[in-house]
Amino acid sequence: MSKQLDLVTLTNPHSPAAEAYRTLRTNLTFTALDKPIETLIVTSAAPDEGKSTVLANLAVTMAQSERRTILVDADLRRPGLHDIFGVANERGLTTMIVEEATLDHPPLLETGVENLWLLPSGTQPPNPADILGSRRMEQVIAALIAHAEIVLFDAPPVVSVTDAAVLGTKVDGVLLVVRAGHTRREHAQRAQETLERVHVRILGAVLNDAPRGVMLGGY
């Protein structure tokens, strides 16, 4: 892939922001020493909080640690990972839902980052929550795990639709992105309550767009 991806973990790997993503990767690793995390959702409380960018950068750091990583766009309403990586969105997750052969041969796309593959959303369906909550989705997740060490999912905001909560019951955990100066406290609380109500494991939260001083850039 000739296009330079606009992700801080690639464009400025020695920056405080890139180091913050590596710290996040380390924290997730030590969160589950007894049973390593194989499947993880990154979502947000409300729209426009940067969840997809956070997820893409986290995926890059996972791949840079020599872990075979698959990034899945499970935001079937407003998919955006194909734009971030500059690839087509013709086949992807929804293809695996309807085509049996794709369980053995997922339509993964190269990202230009070693050890990192992307499964775009594919054609947008009329019933995203039903698809993500289906038995077939469990089969798709199992098939993807067979091809990677960790599978990361992008999902719609929790307070907007039920998709993240539904999918969250099928994975090892959820990471919630909140944006400094943007996320409303009540939205974050409602997102937490919604996920906990269906017994989704919340691994933690990521503060996005934090002021530079918060990141201790001097060190």
MARPA-192122 format. One record per residue (C-alpha): residue in one letter; x negated, y, z negated. Coordinates in steps of 0.25 Angstrom, whole numbers, plus 2048, in hexadecimal, padded with zeros to 3 digits. Each point is the difference from the previous one (the first is absolute). Layout:
% MARPA-192122
+---+-----+-----+-----+
| r |   X |   Y |   Z |
+---+-----+-----+-----+
| a |   X |   Y |   Z |
...
+---+-----+-----+-----+
***
This chain:
% MARPA-192122
+---+-----+-----+-----+
| r |   X |   Y |   Z |
+---+-----+-----+-----+
| m | 800 | 800 | 800 |
| s | 7F9 | 80D | 805 |
| k | 809 | 80A | 7F8 |
| q | 7FB | 805 | 7F3 |
| l | 80A | 7FD | 7F5 |
| d | 804 | 80C | 7F8 |
| l | 7FE | 7F9 | 7F2 |
| v | 7F7 | 806 | 7F6 |
| t | 7FA | 7F2 | 7FC |
| l | 7FB | 800 | 80E |
| t | 7FD | 80E | 804 |
| n | 7FA | 804 | 7F2 |
| p | 7FD | 7F3 | 7F9 |
| h | 7F7 | 808 | 7F5 |
| s | 80B | 80A | 7FC |
| p | 807 | 800 | 7F3 |
| a | 80D | 7FC | 807 |
| a | 7F9 | 7F4 | 806 |
| e | 7FA | 7FC | 7F3 |
| a | 80E | 801 | 7F9 |
| y | 805 | 7F6 | 80A |
| r | 7F5 | 7F6 | 7FD |
| t | 803 | 802 | 7F1 |
| l | 80E | 7FD | 803 |
| r | 7FC | 7F3 | 807 |
| t | 7F8 | 7FD | 7F4 |
| n | 80B | 802 | 7F6 |
| l | 809 | 7F7 | 808 |
| t | 7F6 | 7F5 | 800 |
| f | 7FE | 801 | 7F1 |
| t | 80F | 801 | 7FE |
| a | 802 | 7F1 | 803 |
| l | 7F3 | 7F9 | 7FD |
| d | 808 | 7F3 | 7FC |
| k | 808 | 800 | 80D |
| p | 7FA | 809 | 80B |
| i | 80A | 808 | 808 |
| e | 803 | 7FB | 80D |
| t | 80C | 808 | 804 |
| l | 803 | 80F | 7FC |
| i | 80A | 80B | 804 |
| v | 7FC | 80E | 800 |
| t | 80C | 809 | 800 |
| s | 804 | 80E | 7FA |
| a | 80C | 805 | 7F8 |
| a | 805 | 80A | 80B |
| p | 7FC | 803 | 80F |
| d | 7F4 | 808 | 804 |
| e | 7F7 | 7FC | 7F4 |
| g | 7F5 | 7FA | 809 |
| k | 802 | 7F2 | 7FD |
| s | 7FC | 7FB | 80E |
| t | 7F3 | 808 | 800 |
| v | 7FC | 7FB | 7F2 |
| l | 803 | 7F1 | 804 |
| a | 7F8 | 802 | 80D |
| n | 7F4 | 805 | 7F8 |
| l | 802 | 7F5 | 7F6 |
| a | 800 | 7F6 | 80B |
| v | 7F3 | 805 | 805 |
| t | 7F9 | 7FF | 7F3 |
| m | 805 | 7F2 | 7FE |
| a | 7FB | 7FC | 80E |
| q | 7F3 | 807 | 7FD |
| s | 7FE | 7F6 | 7F4 |
| e | 800 | 7F5 | 80A |
| r | 80E | 7FB | 7FD |
| r | 808 | 7FC | 80C |
| t | 80C | 80A | 7FF |
| i | 80D | 801 | 807 |
| l | 808 | 80D | 800 |
| v | 80F | 7FE | 802 |
| d | 809 | 80C | 804 |
| a | 80D | 7FB | 7F9 |
| d | 806 | 80E | 800 |
| l | 80A | 7FC | 80B |
| r | 807 | 80D | 7FF |
| r | 7F4 | 80A | 803 |
| p | 7F4 | 7F8 | 803 |
| g | 7F3 | 808 | 801 |
| l | 7F4 | 7F7 | 7FF |
| h | 7FF | 7FE | 80F |
| d | 7FF | 80F | 802 |
| i | 7F5 | 800 | 7F5 |
| f | 7F8 | 7F5 | 807 |
| g | 804 | 805 | 80E |
| v | 806 | 7F3 | 805 |
| a | 80D | 7FB | 807 |
| n | 80C | 7FC | 7F8 |
| e | 806 | 7F7 | 809 |
| r | 7FE | 7F3 | 7F8 |
| g | 7FF | 7FE | 7F2 |
| l | 807 | 7FC | 7F3 |
| t | 80E | 800 | 806 |
| t | 7FA | 7F7 | 80B |
| m | 7FB | 7F6 | 7F5 |
| i | 80F | 800 | 7FB |
| v | 806 | 7FB | 80D |
| e | 7F5 | 7F8 | 807 |
| e | 7FC | 7F3 | 7FA |
| a | 7F3 | 7FE | 807 |
| t | 7FA | 80D | 7F9 |
| l | 7FF | 7FA | 7F3 |
| d | 7F4 | 7F8 | 805 |
| h | 7FC | 80B | 809 |
| p | 803 | 80E | 7F9 |
| p | 800 | 80C | 80A |
| l | 7F5 | 807 | 7F9 |
| l | 7F8 | 80B | 806 |
| e | 7F2 | 804 | 7FE |
| t | 7FE | 80D | 7F9 |
| g | 7F1 | 803 | 803 |
| v | 7FD | 7FD | 7F2 |
| e | 7F9 | 7F3 | 7FD |
| n | 808 | 7F7 | 7F8 |
| l | 80D | 808 | 801 |
| w | 80C | 7FC | 809 |
| l | 80D | 807 | 802 |
| l | 80E | 7FB | 801 |
| p | 809 | 80B | 805 |
| s | 80E | 801 | 7FD |
| g | 805 | 7FC | 80E |
| t | 80D | 803 | 805 |
| q | 809 | 808 | 7F6 |
| p | 80C | 7F7 | 7FC |
| p | 80E | 805 | 7FB |
| n | 7FF | 7F8 | 7F3 |
| p | 7F2 | 802 | 7FA |
| a | 803 | 7FC | 7F1 |
| d | 807 | 7F3 | 805 |
| i | 7F3 | 7FD | 808 |
| l | 7F7 | 803 | 7F4 |
| g | 808 | 7F8 | 7F6 |
| s | 802 | 7F4 | 809 |
| r | 7FA | 7F2 | 7FE |
| r | 7FA | 802 | 80E |
| m | 7F8 | 80B | 7FA |
| e | 7FA | 7F7 | 7F5 |
| q | 7FB | 7F7 | 80C |
| v | 7FA | 80C | 807 |
| i | 7F9 | 804 | 7F3 |
| a | 7FB | 7F2 | 7FE |
| a | 7FB | 7FF | 80E |
| l | 7F8 | 80D | 7FF |
| i | 7FA | 7FC | 7F3 |
| a | 7FA | 7F4 | 807 |
| h | 7F9 | 80A | 80A |
| a | 7FA | 809 | 7F5 |
| e | 7FB | 802 | 7F2 |
| i | 809 | 80C | 7FD |
| v | 80D | 805 | 807 |
| l | 804 | 80E | 7FE |
| f | 80E | 805 | 803 |
| d | 805 | 80E | 803 |
| a | 80F | 802 | 7FB |
| p | 80A | 80B | 800 |
| p | 801 | 809 | 7F4 |
| v | 807 | 7F9 | 7F5 |
| v | 80B | 80B | 7FC |
| s | 804 | 801 | 80F |
| v | 803 | 7F2 | 804 |
| t | 800 | 7F2 | 7F9 |
| d | 7F5 | 7FA | 809 |
| a | 7F4 | 802 | 7F7 |
| a | 808 | 7FA | 7F4 |
| v | 805 | 7F4 | 809 |
| l | 7F2 | 7FD | 806 |
| g | 7F9 | 802 | 7F2 |
| t | 807 | 7F4 | 7FB |
| k | 7F8 | 7F8 | 80A |
| v | 7F2 | 805 | 7FD |
| d | 7F5 | 800 | 7F5 |
| g | 802 | 80F | 7FD |
| v | 804 | 80E | 804 |
| l | 7F7 | 80D | 7FF |
| l | 808 | 80D | 7FF |
| v | 7FB | 80D | 807 |
| v | 803 | 80D | 7FA |
| r | 7FC | 80D | 806 |
| a | 7FA | 80B | 7F7 |
| g | 809 | 80D | 800 |
| h | 80B | 7F9 | 809 |
| t | 806 | 7F3 | 7F9 |
| r | 80B | 803 | 7F7 |
| r | 7FF | 7FA | 7F2 |
| e | 80E | 7FB | 801 |
| h | 7FD | 7F9 | 80D |
| a | 7F4 | 7F9 | 7FB |
| q | 808 | 7FB | 7F3 |
| r | 80B | 7FB | 809 |
| a | 7F7 | 7F9 | 809 |
| q | 7FA | 7F9 | 7F4 |
| e | 80D | 7FC | 7FA |
| t | 805 | 7FB | 80E |
| l | 7F4 | 7F7 | 801 |
| e | 800 | 7FB | 7F2 |
| r | 80F | 7FD | 801 |
| v | 7FD | 7F5 | 80A |
| h | 7F4 | 7FB | 7F9 |
| v | 7F6 | 806 | 80A |
| r | 7F2 | 800 | 7FA |
| i | 7FB | 80F | 800 |
| l | 7F0 | 7FF | 800 |
| g | 7FF | 80F | 7FF |
| a | 801 | 80E | 806 |
| v | 7F7 | 808 | 809 |
| l | 7FF | 80F | 7FF |
| n | 7FF | 806 | 80E |
| d | 7FB | 80E | 804 |
| a | 7FA | 802 | 7F2 |
| p | 7F8 | 80D | 7FF |
| r | 7F2 | 7FE | 802 |
| g | 7FC | 802 | 7F2 |
| v | 808 | 7F4 | 7FC |
| m | 7F7 | 7F7 | 808 |
| l | 7F3 | 805 | 7F9 |
| g | 7FA | 803 | 80D |
| g | 7F3 | 805 | 7F9 |
| y | 7FD | 7F1 | 7FC |
+---+-----+-----+-----+
***
